[in-house]
Amino acid sequence: MHYSPVRATVTDEPSEIAAFLGSSRLEDPLNRYPVTAAFHGHAHRGSPEGRTSSGVPVYNVALPLLRRRFPNDPPFRVIEVQVERTNGGPPSAPPPVHAGAGIGATIP
């Protein structure tokens, strides 16, 4: 997503613009559906990580932030996602993406 769903990843931004960098209304779908993680940009001076009220990790992947906070690393984030297998077979199908939920994709 573009805007932050939690205050934690915009805390280092100037207070005059913080209200334009995210919306707490984006947090509700993350808490309501089975989401492993959320990623957003836009908050160039924010913090790299936060969590929703239900504990979903939120990563700020704004390029200026990544370059400043991790100057010796490539400017991207990688997370490992555990996939449950059923009866030793292929991974189970991900939950459907809910159209109109305001989220681009749901990560199982």
C-alpha positions in Angstrom: 0.0 0.0 0.0 1.1 3.6 -0.4 0.0 5.2 2.9 0.8 3.9 6.4 -1.9 2.1 8.3 -0.2 2.7 11.7 1.2 5.7 13.5 4.4 3.9 14.5 6.0 4.1 11.0 5.4 7.9 10.6 6.5 9.0 14.1 9.8 10.6 12.9 8.0 12.7 10.2 7.3 16.4 10.8 4.1 16.8 12.8 2.7 19.2 10.2 2.6 16.5 7.5 2.0 13.3 9.5 -1.7 13.4 8.9 -1.1 13.2 5.2 1.1 10.2 5.3 -1.3 7.5 6.5 -4.7 6.7 7.9 -5.7 4.5 10.8 -8.7 3.4 8.6 -6.2 1.2 6.7 -5.4 -0.8 9.8 -8.9 -2.3 10.2 -8.7 -4.6 7.1 -5.2 -5.7 8.2 -6.6 -6.8 11.6 -9.8 -8.3 10.2 -8.3 -10.6 7.5 -5.5 -13.2 7.7 -2.5 -11.0 6.9 1.1 -11.9 7.5 2.7 -8.5 6.9 2.0 -5.1 5.3 4.3 -2.9 3.4 4.0 0.8 2.6 6.1 3.7 1.3 5.4 7.4 1.3 6.8 8.2 4.8 10.4 9.1 3.8 11.5 10.1 7.3 9.4 7.6 9.2 10.4 4.5 11.1 11.2 1.2 9.4 8.8 -1.0 11.4 5.6 -0.9 13.4 2.7 -3.2 14.2 -1.1 -3.0 14.0 -3.1 -3.3 17.2 -3.5 -7.1 16.5 0.2 -7.5 16.0 0.5 -7.6 12.2 4.0 -6.3 11.3 4.0 -3.2 9.1 7.2 -2.3 7.1 7.9 1.2 5.8 9.8 0.6 2.6 10.2 4.1 1.4 13.4 4.3 -0.6 14.9 7.4 1.1 14.2 5.8 4.5 15.8 2.5 3.6 18.9 4.2 2.2 19.3 6.4 5.3 18.6 3.7 7.9 20.5 0.8 6.2 23.3 2.5 4.2 25.4 -0.6 3.8 22.5 -2.8 2.6 20.5 -2.9 -0.7 17.4 -0.6 -0.4 14.7 -3.3 0.0 13.2 -5.5 2.7 13.0 -9.3 2.7 10.8 -11.2 5.1 10.3 -15.0 5.4 6.8 -16.2 5.3 5.9 -19.6 6.7 3.6 -21.6 4.4 1.5 -24.4 5.9 1.5 -27.6 3.9 -1.5 -30.0 4.1 -0.7 -33.7 4.3 2.8 -33.2 2.9 1.4 -31.9 -0.3 1.7 -28.5 -1.9 0.9 -25.4 0.1 -2.7 -24.7 0.7 -4.3 -22.0 -1.5 -4.0 -18.4 -0.2 -7.2 -16.8 1.1 -9.0 -14.8 -1.6 -8.3 -11.2 -2.2 -11.3 -9.2 -1.2 -12.2 -6.6 -3.8 -12.9 -3.2 -2.5 -11.1 -3.8 0.8 -8.5 -1.1 0.0 -5.7 -3.6 0.1 -3.8 -4.7 -3.0 -3.3 -8.3 -1.8 -3.6 -10.5 1.1 -0.5 -12.5 2.0 -1.3 -15.9 3.7 
